[in-house]
Amino acid sequence: MANSGAEPSGKKQKAKQDFIVIPDDYRGYDLSHFAVPGHYVNDLEHVMIPHGFILDRTKRLALDICRDLQAPIVALCVLKGGYQFFTDLLGFIKGYNASSGRSFQMHVDFIRLKSYVDDKSSGEIKVIGGDSLENLRGRNVLIVEDIIDTGGTMMKLLDLLKQYEPANVKVASLFVKRTPKSVGYRPDYTGFEIPDQFVVGYALDYNEFFRDLNHVCVINETGKKKYAA
């Protein structure tokens, strides 16, 4: 999503950043400032991104998507971690469809992948749920993901989808992790670029725990040991 403004004579215009960057030295918010479930209080370092901030950023992504994509689309949710972002994003898109001069048909589909054990990626992608990907043949597809870590899983998923010949594929991810293990992949739409820390909440899990936490938080070592597989 390049900056469309004309460049000043003799000067190069700085590229517009199309995501919010959370710096490495960011220390977030104290847990006591937010409503955090008591059963998780001792398992978290801090709140990295409050729930309300996530919703505002998601609303902006929905606007960008509505302006850019060709209609109709199939919104493909990557379960389980993506379900909350998917639900909120589609809610905002439906709102724009109802209130703006431009609207488009939208279908939904789901896929479930497995690539993590504890806080480590297995390096393999396993499709363990979802409808037949044949439904995507010839369609405009928007993949909705919670987080891009190394990018390897998403690249493998995109390679898998090529077999079914969709008309067009775009990816929206709420988070991209800034990690030296990255393969360099970047989604078409990004909410936040975050440090190389393991985050939970807003449906992001650690071995299926923390999905019932609204804010995105950094898990501590106590939490990792407590909920290890």
ROZAMAR-368340 format. One line per 2 residues: their letters; for each residue z, x, y of C-alpha. Coordinates in nm, 2 decimals. Example, Ala and Ser with C-alpha at 12.3 -4.5 7.8 and 13.67 -1.06 7.14 Angstrom:
2
as = 0.78,1.23,-0.45 | 0.71,1.37,-0.11 $
% end
This chain:
229
ma = 0.00,0.00,0.00 | -0.13,0.23,0.27 $
ns = -0.06,0.20,0.64 | -0.36,0.01,0.78 $
ga = -0.32,0.12,1.15 | -0.57,0.35,1.31 $
ep = -0.48,0.72,1.34 | -0.42,0.86,1.69 $
sg = -0.68,1.11,1.80 | -0.60,1.46,1.68 $
kk = -0.29,1.35,1.49 | -0.23,1.23,1.14 $
qk = -0.02,0.92,1.12 | 0.28,0.94,0.89 $
ak = 0.24,0.73,0.58 | 0.44,0.41,0.57 $
qd = 0.71,0.41,0.31 | 0.68,0.09,0.11 $
fi = 1.03,0.10,-0.05 | 1.39,0.16,0.05 $
vi = 1.53,0.51,-0.04 | 1.89,0.54,-0.15 $
pd = 1.97,0.92,-0.09 | 2.13,1.15,-0.35 $
dy = 2.45,1.19,-0.14 | 2.50,0.81,-0.10 $
rg = 2.85,0.70,-0.20 | 2.80,0.33,-0.18 $
yd = 3.07,0.07,-0.12 | 3.42,0.05,-0.25 $
ls = 3.46,-0.20,-0.53 | 3.75,-0.36,-0.35 $
hf = 3.52,-0.49,-0.07 | 3.33,-0.71,-0.31 $
av = 3.39,-0.98,-0.57 | 3.36,-0.77,-0.89 $
pg = 3.47,-0.92,-1.23 | 3.81,-0.78,-1.32 $
hy = 3.71,-0.68,-1.67 | 3.47,-0.42,-1.51 $
vn = 3.67,-0.28,-1.22 | 3.79,0.03,-1.41 $
dl = 3.44,0.10,-1.55 | 3.25,0.15,-1.23 $
eh = 3.22,0.42,-0.96 | 3.11,0.21,-0.67 $
vm = 2.87,-0.07,-0.56 | 2.54,0.09,-0.49 $
ip = 2.35,-0.22,-0.37 | 2.52,-0.55,-0.29 $
hg = 2.37,-0.87,-0.43 | 2.27,-1.01,-0.09 $
fi = 2.08,-0.69,0.00 | 1.89,-0.72,-0.33 $
ld = 1.79,-1.08,-0.25 | 1.66,-0.99,0.09 $
rt = 1.45,-0.71,-0.04 | 1.32,-0.93,-0.32 $
kr = 1.21,-1.19,-0.07 | 1.01,-0.93,0.11 $
la = 0.84,-0.81,-0.21 | 0.75,-1.18,-0.28 $
ld = 0.57,-1.20,0.05 | 0.38,-0.88,-0.01 $
ic = 0.27,-1.01,-0.36 | 0.16,-1.34,-0.22 $
rd = -0.06,-1.17,0.04 | -0.21,-0.92,-0.21 $
lq = -0.27,-1.08,-0.55 | -0.57,-1.27,-0.67 $
ap = -0.50,-1.62,-0.80 | -0.41,-1.75,-1.05 $
iv = -0.16,-1.50,-1.20 | 0.05,-1.46,-1.51 $
al = 0.39,-1.32,-1.42 | 0.51,-1.12,-1.72 $
cv = 0.88,-1.07,-1.73 | 1.01,-0.76,-1.92 $
lk = 1.33,-0.88,-2.09 | 1.62,-0.85,-2.09 $
gg = 1.70,-0.64,-1.78 | 1.42,-0.79,-1.57 $
yq = 1.52,-1.16,-1.60 | 1.73,-1.18,-1.29 $
ff = 1.48,-1.00,-1.07 | 1.20,-1.21,-1.22 $
td = 1.39,-1.54,-1.16 | 1.46,-1.46,-0.80 $
ll = 1.12,-1.31,-0.72 | 0.94,-1.62,-0.87 $
gf = 1.17,-1.84,-0.68 | 1.07,-1.68,-0.35 $
ik = 0.70,-1.69,-0.45 | 0.73,-2.06,-0.53 $
gy = 0.89,-2.11,-0.19 | 0.59,-1.94,-0.01 $
na = 0.35,-2.15,-0.22 | 0.52,-2.47,-0.10 $
ss = 0.54,-2.37,0.27 | 0.25,-2.14,0.36 $
gr = -0.11,-2.22,0.41 | -0.21,-2.02,0.10 $
sf = -0.09,-2.10,-0.25 | -0.19,-2.01,-0.60 $
qm = -0.12,-2.11,-0.96 | 0.13,-1.90,-1.15 $
hv = 0.20,-1.90,-1.52 | 0.49,-1.72,-1.68 $
df = 0.52,-1.52,-2.00 | 0.78,-1.28,-2.15 $
ir = 0.80,-0.96,-2.34 | 1.10,-0.77,-2.47 $
lk = 1.10,-0.40,-2.51 | 1.35,-0.15,-2.65 $
sy = 1.37,0.21,-2.53 | 1.74,0.29,-2.46 $
vd = 2.04,0.37,-2.67 | 2.36,0.43,-2.46 $
dk = 2.23,0.60,-2.14 | 1.95,0.79,-2.31 $
ss = 1.58,0.69,-2.34 | 1.46,0.71,-2.70 $
ge = 1.11,0.81,-2.59 | 0.96,0.53,-2.79 $
ik = 0.86,0.18,-2.69 | 0.93,-0.11,-2.93 $
vi = 0.80,-0.46,-2.86 | 1.07,-0.67,-3.02 $
gg = 1.01,-1.01,-2.87 | 0.78,-1.23,-2.66 $
ds = 0.46,-1.44,-2.70 | 0.13,-1.30,-2.82 $
le = -0.02,-1.07,-2.57 | -0.36,-1.24,-2.65 $
nl = -0.25,-1.49,-2.38 | -0.32,-1.22,-2.12 $
rg = -0.68,-1.17,-2.20 | -0.90,-1.21,-1.89 $
rn = -0.60,-1.29,-1.67 | -0.45,-1.14,-1.36 $
vl = -0.11,-1.01,-1.46 | 0.19,-0.92,-1.26 $
iv = 0.45,-0.73,-1.48 | 0.80,-0.77,-1.34 $
ed = 1.04,-0.49,-1.45 | 1.40,-0.41,-1.35 $
ii = 1.38,-0.03,-1.33 | 1.13,0.25,-1.38 $
dt = 1.32,0.55,-1.51 | 1.09,0.83,-1.63 $
gg = 0.79,0.59,-1.62 | 0.70,0.67,-1.98 $
tm = 0.79,0.32,-2.11 | 0.58,0.15,-1.85 $
mk = 0.28,0.37,-1.91 | 0.30,0.30,-2.28 $
ll = 0.32,-0.07,-2.20 | 0.02,-0.05,-1.97 $
dl = -0.18,0.13,-2.24 | -0.08,-0.14,-2.49 $
lk = -0.20,-0.42,-2.25 | -0.54,-0.25,-2.22 $
qy = -0.61,-0.36,-2.57 | -0.60,-0.72,-2.46 $
ep = -0.84,-0.67,-2.17 | -0.66,-0.84,-1.88 $
an = -0.87,-0.89,-1.56 | -0.62,-0.70,-1.34 $
vk = -0.26,-0.57,-1.39 | 0.00,-0.50,-1.12 $
va = 0.36,-0.39,-1.16 | 0.66,-0.49,-0.95 $
sl = 0.99,-0.30,-1.02 | 1.31,-0.36,-0.84 $
fv = 1.41,0.01,-0.88 | 1.25,0.34,-0.94 $
kr = 1.48,0.62,-1.04 | 1.44,0.96,-0.87 $
tp = 1.46,1.19,-1.17 | 1.32,1.53,-1.27 $
ks = 1.21,1.37,-1.60 | 0.97,1.14,-1.42 $
vg = 0.61,1.14,-1.55 | 0.49,1.06,-1.20 $
yr = 0.42,0.69,-1.25 | 0.47,0.46,-0.95 $
pd = 0.46,0.08,-0.96 | 0.25,-0.12,-0.72 $
yt = 0.56,-0.29,-0.57 | 0.90,-0.12,-0.55 $
gf = 1.23,-0.25,-0.41 | 1.44,0.06,-0.40 $
ei = 1.41,0.43,-0.50 | 1.75,0.53,-0.63 $
pd = 1.93,0.86,-0.73 | 1.93,0.98,-1.09 $
qf = 2.24,0.78,-1.19 | 2.29,0.51,-1.45 $
vv = 2.32,0.17,-1.27 | 2.43,-0.16,-1.41 $
gy = 2.45,-0.52,-1.28 | 2.21,-0.78,-1.17 $
al = 2.10,-0.80,-1.54 | 2.08,-0.43,-1.59 $
dy = 2.29,-0.34,-1.89 | 2.47,-0.06,-2.07 $
ne = 2.44,-0.15,-2.44 | 2.43,-0.53,-2.34 $
ff = 2.73,-0.51,-2.11 | 2.74,-0.56,-1.73 $
rd = 2.46,-0.82,-1.72 | 2.72,-1.06,-1.58 $
ln = 2.78,-0.84,-1.27 | 2.60,-0.96,-0.95 $
hv = 2.59,-0.63,-0.76 | 2.42,-0.31,-0.87 $
cv = 2.68,-0.05,-0.94 | 2.71,0.30,-1.09 $
in = 2.89,0.31,-1.42 | 3.16,0.58,-1.46 $
et = 3.24,0.79,-1.77 | 3.52,0.56,-1.87 $
gk = 3.27,0.27,-1.89 | 3.02,0.48,-2.08 $
kk = 3.28,0.57,-2.35 | 3.43,0.22,-2.36 $
ya = 3.09,0.05,-2.42 | 2.91,0.32,-2.62 $
a = 2.70,0.20,-2.91 $
% end
